[in-house]
Amino acid sequence: MKRFLRQNSLTLVFLGLFLAALVGQAFAGWHQFNAQQTADNLGTIGLGDYLTSASFAVDVAENWQSEYLQFLLYVIGTVWLIQRGSPESPEEPGLGTQKDHKIGRYAQADSPKWAKTGGLRTLVYSWSLTATMATIFFASWAVQSIAGWAAFNEKQLQSLMDPVSWGQYLMNADFWARTLQNWQSEFLAVGSMAIFAVYLRQRGSAESKPVGEPHASTGATDGE
């Protein structure tokens, strides 16, 4: 067990932080929701009802979709785009050769099975990270749109206004304000990380070049 915890500590720590933050968001969002209900002279709801509400669902989904979009674009972007001096940038853009990726006859004995077989299975496995990120992004964005639509219509009815269809909501400023306020922050974070890593260092981090590595060195990671 000790060995398992050590070998998976990065994933486990962030999973724990995620759960703690999600619980904190649930309680804070519940109190915020009820405070607004009270201000509008409406009834308050219990925590269970809040956790199954459109308001909670849209708040969670809109953050999930933006985070997975960030990683999706970064994974794809680092295939063809270069930032000179970045440890996460390729020295040369492109998909690389079979030898570079240890595919087919270049696979090692302990390589994943689908990397050895060739054909469609190897092609699918070669794009599996992007496909998974894209699937989660589009799924969470769809959930955001549906939950946001329901939450928006609740406010419409409370204001004695007509509800809108899902298609109308997708063209509404509320949907795009929720979406773009998250996207802009993700794009800023990724872009700034790419350039900061050229000139700044963090000893021991895989996201940083070795402390003494020249600024112009591209694709160099700590420990090379």
C-alpha positions as CSV (number, residue, x, y, z in Angstrom):
1,M,0.0,0.0,0.0
2,K,2.8,2.4,0.9
3,R,4.4,1.7,-2.5
4,F,1.1,2.3,-4.3
5,L,0.6,5.6,-2.5
6,R,4.1,6.8,-3.4
7,Q,3.9,5.7,-7.0
8,N,0.5,7.4,-7.5
9,S,0.9,10.3,-5.1
10,L,0.5,13.0,-7.8
11,T,-2.9,11.7,-9.0
12,L,-4.1,10.9,-5.5
13,V,-3.2,14.3,-4.1
14,F,-5.0,16.1,-6.9
15,L,-8.0,13.8,-6.7
16,G,-8.2,14.6,-3.0
17,L,-7.9,18.4,-3.7
18,F,-10.6,18.0,-6.3
19,L,-13.0,16.3,-3.9
20,A,-12.3,18.8,-1.1
21,A,-12.9,21.7,-3.5
22,L,-16.1,20.2,-4.9
23,V,-17.5,19.7,-1.4
24,G,-16.5,23.3,-0.5
25,Q,-18.1,24.5,-3.7
26,A,-21.3,22.6,-2.9
27,F,-21.7,24.1,0.6
28,A,-20.7,27.7,-0.5
29,G,-22.9,27.5,-3.6
30,W,-25.8,26.2,-1.5
31,H,-25.6,29.1,0.9
32,Q,-25.1,31.6,-1.9
33,F,-28.2,30.2,-3.7
34,N,-30.3,30.4,-0.6
35,A,-29.1,33.9,0.2
36,Q,-30.3,35.0,-3.3
37,Q,-33.6,33.2,-2.8
38,T,-34.2,35.0,0.4
39,A,-33.3,38.4,-1.2
40,D,-35.9,37.6,-3.9
41,N,-38.5,36.6,-1.3
42,L,-38.4,33.0,-2.4
43,G,-38.2,29.8,-0.4
44,T,-34.8,28.2,0.5
45,I,-33.9,24.7,-0.4
46,G,-31.9,21.9,1.3
47,L,-28.4,20.8,0.4
48,G,-29.7,17.6,-1.3
49,D,-32.0,19.7,-3.5
50,Y,-29.2,22.1,-4.4
51,L,-26.9,19.3,-5.4
52,T,-29.5,18.0,-7.9
53,S,-30.3,21.5,-9.1
54,A,-29.5,23.1,-12.5
55,S,-27.6,25.9,-10.7
56,F,-25.1,23.5,-9.2
57,A,-24.8,21.4,-12.4
58,V,-24.0,24.4,-14.6
59,D,-21.5,25.8,-12.2
60,V,-19.6,22.5,-12.1
61,A,-19.9,21.7,-15.8
62,E,-18.8,25.1,-17.1
63,N,-15.5,24.7,-15.2
64,W,-14.9,21.1,-16.3
65,Q,-15.4,21.9,-20.0
66,S,-13.0,24.8,-19.9
67,E,-10.3,22.8,-18.2
68,Y,-10.5,19.9,-20.6
69,L,-10.6,22.3,-23.5
70,Q,-7.3,23.7,-22.2
71,F,-5.6,20.4,-22.1
72,L,-7.1,19.3,-25.4
73,L,-5.7,22.4,-27.2
74,Y,-2.4,22.1,-25.4
75,V,-1.9,18.5,-26.4
76,I,-2.8,19.2,-30.0
77,G,-1.0,22.6,-30.1
78,T,2.3,21.1,-28.9
79,V,2.3,18.7,-31.9
80,W,2.5,21.4,-34.5
81,L,3.3,24.7,-32.7
82,I,6.7,25.7,-31.2
83,Q,7.7,27.9,-28.4
84,R,11.5,28.3,-28.6
85,G,12.9,27.5,-25.2
86,S,9.9,25.9,-23.7
87,P,10.4,22.5,-22.0
88,E,7.0,21.3,-23.3
89,S,7.5,22.4,-26.9
90,P,8.7,20.0,-29.6
91,E,12.1,20.8,-31.2
92,E,10.5,20.0,-34.5
93,P,6.8,20.1,-35.2
94,G,4.8,17.1,-36.5
95,L,3.7,13.6,-35.6
96,G,7.1,12.1,-35.7
97,T,8.2,8.7,-37.1
98,Q,7.3,5.2,-35.9
99,K,10.8,4.9,-34.5
100,D,10.4,8.1,-32.5
101,H,7.2,6.7,-30.9
102,K,8.3,3.1,-30.6
103,I,5.4,1.9,-32.8
104,G,5.1,-1.4,-34.7
105,R,8.5,-3.1,-35.2
106,Y,10.1,-0.4,-33.1
107,A,8.0,-1.2,-30.1
108,Q,9.7,-2.5,-27.0
109,A,8.9,-5.7,-25.1
110,D,7.0,-3.7,-22.4
111,S,5.3,-1.3,-24.9
112,P,1.5,-1.2,-24.7
113,K,-0.1,-4.0,-26.8
114,W,-1.9,-1.6,-29.1
115,A,1.4,0.2,-29.9
116,K,2.7,-3.1,-31.3
117,T,-0.2,-4.4,-33.4
118,G,-0.2,-1.7,-36.1
119,G,-3.1,-0.8,-38.3
120,L,-6.3,0.7,-36.9
121,R,-5.7,-0.2,-33.3
122,T,-2.3,1.6,-33.2
123,L,-3.8,4.6,-35.0
124,V,-6.6,4.8,-32.4
125,Y,-4.2,4.4,-29.6
126,S,-1.9,7.1,-31.1
127,W,-4.8,9.6,-30.7
128,S,-6.4,8.2,-27.6
129,L,-5.4,11.0,-25.3
130,T,-6.8,13.7,-27.6
131,A,-10.0,11.6,-28.2
132,T,-10.5,11.2,-24.5
133,M,-10.0,14.9,-23.7
134,A,-12.3,15.9,-26.6
135,T,-15.0,13.5,-25.5
136,I,-15.0,14.8,-21.9
137,F,-14.9,18.4,-23.2
138,F,-17.9,18.1,-25.5
139,A,-19.8,16.0,-22.9
140,S,-19.3,18.5,-20.1
141,W,-20.1,21.4,-22.5
142,A,-23.3,19.7,-23.5
143,V,-24.2,19.3,-19.8
144,Q,-23.4,22.9,-19.2
145,S,-25.7,24.0,-22.0
146,I,-28.6,21.9,-20.7
147,A,-28.1,22.8,-17.1
148,G,-27.6,26.4,-18.0
149,W,-30.7,26.4,-20.1
150,A,-32.7,25.0,-17.1
151,A,-31.3,27.5,-14.7
152,F,-31.9,30.4,-17.1
153,N,-35.5,29.4,-17.6
154,E,-36.0,29.2,-13.8
155,K,-35.0,32.8,-13.6
156,Q,-37.2,33.7,-16.6
157,L,-40.2,32.2,-14.9
158,Q,-39.4,33.8,-11.5
159,S,-39.3,37.1,-13.4
160,L,-42.7,36.3,-15.1
161,M,-41.0,36.1,-18.5
162,D,-41.4,33.4,-21.1
163,P,-38.9,30.5,-21.1
164,V,-36.7,29.9,-24.1
165,S,-35.9,26.8,-26.1
166,W,-32.5,25.0,-25.9
167,G,-31.6,26.3,-29.3
168,Q,-32.4,29.9,-28.3
169,Y,-30.4,29.5,-25.2
170,L,-27.3,28.4,-27.2
171,M,-27.5,31.8,-28.9
172,N,-28.1,33.7,-25.7
173,A,-25.5,35.9,-24.0
174,D,-25.9,33.9,-20.7
175,F,-24.5,30.8,-22.3
176,W,-21.6,32.5,-24.0
177,A,-20.8,34.7,-21.0
178,R,-20.5,31.5,-18.9
179,T,-18.4,29.8,-21.6
180,L,-16.0,32.6,-22.5
181,Q,-15.3,33.8,-19.0
182,N,-13.7,30.4,-18.4
183,W,-12.1,30.0,-21.8
184,Q,-10.2,33.3,-21.6
185,S,-8.6,32.4,-18.3
186,E,-7.6,29.0,-19.5
187,F,-6.0,30.4,-22.6
188,L,-4.1,33.0,-20.6
189,A,-2.8,30.4,-18.1
190,V,-1.6,28.1,-20.9
191,G,0.0,30.8,-22.9
192,S,1.7,32.4,-19.9
193,M,3.0,29.0,-18.7
194,A,4.5,28.4,-22.1
195,I,6.6,31.6,-22.1
196,F,7.3,31.7,-18.3
197,A,8.9,28.2,-18.6
198,V,11.4,29.6,-21.1
199,Y,13.0,32.0,-18.6
200,L,12.0,30.7,-15.2
201,R,12.8,27.5,-13.4
202,Q,11.5,25.2,-10.7
203,R,14.1,22.7,-9.5
204,G,12.8,19.2,-9.5
205,S,9.7,19.8,-11.6
206,A,9.0,17.9,-14.8
207,E,7.3,21.1,-16.1
208,S,10.6,23.0,-15.9
209,K,14.0,22.8,-17.6
210,P,17.0,22.0,-15.4
211,V,18.0,25.2,-13.6
212,G,21.2,25.6,-15.6
213,E,19.7,24.8,-19.0
214,P,20.1,27.7,-21.5
215,H,16.9,29.7,-22.2
216,A,17.0,28.8,-25.9
217,S,17.0,25.0,-25.2
218,T,13.7,23.7,-26.4
219,G,12.1,20.5,-25.2
220,A,14.6,19.9,-22.3
221,T,13.1,18.6,-19.1
222,D,14.5,18.3,-15.6
223,G,16.6,15.1,-15.3
224,E,17.7,14.9,-19.0
